[in-house]
């Protein structure tokens, strides 16, 4: 029997699709927002994504933001829950009382449909989709007909993500997404986070107000942030909840997390459609942090900045947007 498999099972009691290929395994949770909750190197014992414990499962399902790879649409914060779009204003619930903002959108907790899973000589894969129309709970806040499709595959080249958005409706819709990807540091068992160095393809840091909304200006990078942009920095050098422009290096938009003791680098190549990065490190607490590739500036529809500059993308009826990402260890 081949060790390469794709099958339906459970993860901490939750319905799941398991993928196995060579030394890798991954787990998808269709009923919790299509979250790819685990990606592991079984032979080496590396747990690359931040997974919930059994005790954390209920809090994870209530707020599935800091485990695995949750999908955010629309991403991040919106001033007073207001989302102006094509001459009207969409109203989102204010779910972050401390800032008076809406946070993280409506698809991260929805049940996605498993369309296909399987294994070949080259990969093990799963495809899930979320169809939004008038019958969908999401439609109440995002009144557009569209399909989101996520395909994950593992192979000898690591984990590949393919994300597709299809506008099935008759009006132009917003195409604003992010992934609240949560990675472990350390990911090598027994090693210290102090030996880890983070590199991220950032440009400028956006100035954020006390309500965590961009003012439209930039702030100078600190020496540690310059290291993060260059040769790498300890990921927990200070508390981070920062927003940056994305500036590809060598043609790629990526995070690199290096274990200097093991001589290994975890690469998260996110794709160049993402024009911004958020990074959050849980108050500088060692263990995990979230490098979040984001199409658009936080609160983008409420700003006057040029649409292309801030990733304020749209999809006309019948149009399709797609991007790929890959996570692997080198």
N, C-alpha and C positions, 0 to 999 in steps of 0.2 A: 504493500500500500504506500502511495506517495505521501511524503510529509507535507506536500503543498495541498492546502485544503481551504474551503470556504463553507461555513455551515452556520445554521441558526442555533443559538443556545441562550444562555443567560450570563449576565455580569452583575455580581452583587445583587442577584434577584431580579434584575431588569432585563427584559427581552433584548437580545444582542445578536449581531452577526460577527462571528469570529473569522479572521483571516490568518492563515499560516503559510509561510513560504521560507524554506531554508531556515536560517537562524532567526528570522523575524516573525513576530505576530502582532496583530492589531485587532481592536475591538470597536465596533460601531454600535451606537445606541439610537435606533430609528425613532423610538418614542420619546426621546429627550432631545429634540431638535436636530437629529442627524449628527450628533456629536461623536467625533472619533475620539473616544475616551482614553484609548491606550495604544501606544506603539512601543514595542519592546524588542531588544536583542536578547533572545532567550539563552543563547549559548554563553554570552558574556554577563548576563544578569543586569543589563542596562534597562532602566525604566525611563524612557526619554520624555514622556509627557507626565504632567501632574495628575495623578488619578485620585479619585475619592476613596477613602476607606469605607468599610461597611457602615461604620458609625456616621460617616459624613453623607451618606446617600440621600437622606431626606432633605438636608440643607442644600445639597447639590442640586436636587431636582427643583427645589423652590427658587434657587438663584444659581443657574448653571453657567457661571461666568469664569471661574478660576480653575476649572478642570478640563483637560482635553482640548478640543478645538471647537468651541461653540461659534455659531454663525450669528452675526449681528446685522439686522436690517430693520430700520436704519441704524447706523452705528453711533455709539457714544451719546453725547448730550445735546438736547434741544431746548432752547430758552423757553421756559414756561410751557413746554410741550407743544409749542407752535412750529408748524412746518409749512411755510408758504410754498405753493407749487402751482404754476400756470394760472395765476389769477385767483386762486382760492387758498384757504388756509386749512390744512389738516390739523386736527386737534388730538394730541396724544396725552395720556394720563401722566401727571407729575408723579413719578415713582421714586424720586430722590428728594425727599423733603428738605434736606440740609442745603441743597442748592436751588430748589424750586425748578428743577429740570426734569424732562423725560430722559431715561437712560436705557440704551441698548436694544430698543426695538421689540419685535413681536414674533420672531421665528425660532428663537433659541429653545423654546419649551414646547413647540408644536410636535405632533406626531407626523413623521415623514414616512412615506410609503416605500417599502423595499421593492424596487423594480427588478433587480437582477443581482445574483452573486454567483461566483464560480471560481474555478482554478484552472490554469493552463500550465504549459511547460515554462511560461515566462513570468507569470504573475498570479496572485490571488486577489480578487477584487469584489467590490460591492457598489451598487448604485442605488441611491435613495432620492426621492423627489418630494417636493411640497407644492401642491397645486392650490393656488389661491384664486377664488372666485366668490360670488355672492354667498355661497354656502359656508365659506371659511370664516373662522373667528378672526383671522388676520384682516379680512376685508373691511371690518368695522372701522379700522384705523387707517388702512392702506387700501382704498377702494379702487383697486386695479386688478385686472385679470392677468395672472402671470404664473410661470412655473420656475421653481428653483430646483436644480438638479446637482447632486454631489456624487462624484465617483472617486472612491479611494482604492488604490491598488498597492500591494507590497510586492517587492521583487528583490533581486540581488542588489538593485540600485536604491533600496530604501523605500520610503513611502511617497506616493504621488497622489496629489489632490487635483481633481478637475472640477471646477465650479462653473455652472452654466445658468444664465438667467434668460428666460424667453418671455417677451411681452406678447401675451395671447389676446390682449384687449384691443380697444379702438381708440385709446388716447395715450399720449406720451406719459411714461411713468419715470419716477426717479430710480436711478441705478446706483445706490449708495450702500456699500457693504464693508464689513470688516470681519476679521477672525480674532477672537480673544484667546489666541494660542497660549497655552500655559506649559512651560518647559521646566524640567527639574534641573537644579544646580545645587548639589552635585547630581549627576546621573550615573556615575561610576560608583558602585557600592563600596563604602568604606573610605572614599576620598573626601576631601574637604572643599567646601565652597570657596574658601580663601585661595585655593589654587586655580580657580576658574577665571577666565578672561572673556568678556563680552565685546563683540564688535558688531555695529549696526550701521547700515548705509543711510545715515541721517545727513540733513543739510542744516537748516536753521531750526531753532526752538521757538515755537509760537509762544507769545506772552498770553497767559491765561488770567482771567479775572478771579476774584474770590469765589465766584460761582462756577469756576472751571470752564469758562467759555472764552474763546479767543478774542482778543481785543483788536486784532488786525495787524498788530506789530510783532516784532521779534525781540528776543532777549539774547544777549551774547552767551555763547557756550562757555561753560566752566572748563578748566584744565582737564578734569575727569571726563567731561563730555567730549572734549577734543580727542582724548584717548579712546573713548568708545567709538568715535568716528574713524579712528586710525588703527593703532596697533592693538587695542583692546584694553579693557578695564575690569576690575572686580565688580560683578553685577550688583552688589549691595553697598556701593560706596556711599550712597545717601538714599533717602527715601525718594522714590521716583514715581510720579504720576504725570508724565510729561508728554507733550505733543510736538512732533517734529515734521518738517518736510522730508520726503524721501528723495534721495539723490543716488541713483544707481552707480555702482562702481564696477568697472570692467564689464559693463553690460547687464549687471544683475542687481536686483534689489533683495538684500538678504541680511540675515543675522548669522553670526558665527559665534559659537560658544565653545571655548577651548579648555579642556582639562590639561593643565600644563604638566601634571604628574604622570598622567597616562599617555600624553602625547596624542590625544584625540580631539577632533573638532566636530561638534554637532552643527550641521549647516541647515538653515531654514531659508530656502530660496523661494521668495514669495511671489515673484512676478512683477513686472514693471507697470501694470495697470494701477497698482496701489501707490497713490501720490503722497501718502502720509504714513507716519508711524506713531502709534502710542506705545509707551512703555510704562509698566506698572510693576513694582517689586514688593508689594505687600508691606510697605513701611520699612523697607530695607531688612526684611526678615529672611535669613538664609533658608533655602529649601526649594523655592521655585520663583519664577517671575514670568511676566506676560509681555512678549514682544508682539504687538498687534498691528499687522498690516491693514491699512484702512484706505479705501478709495478716496474718501473726501475729508476735508477739514471738518473738525467738530463744529456743529451748528451751521454748516455751510449754507443752507437755504436762507438763513437769516442775516447773511453778510452781503456786502456790496463788492467783494473782491471778484476778479475775473473767474468765470466758471471753470475754464480749463486749468487755471493755476491752482485752484483749490479742489479739483476733482469732483465738481458738481456735475455728474454725468446723468444723461437721460437715455431712455430707450423708446424709440418710436414704435407704433404698432407693427408687429411682425418681426421686430429686430431681436437679435440675439447677442448677448455679451458673454464672453468666456475667458477664464484665466486659469493657469496651472501653477501649482506650487509643489515643492519637493522638500522632504526632510530626510537627511541621511548623515551618516557618520563617516568622516574621512580620517 
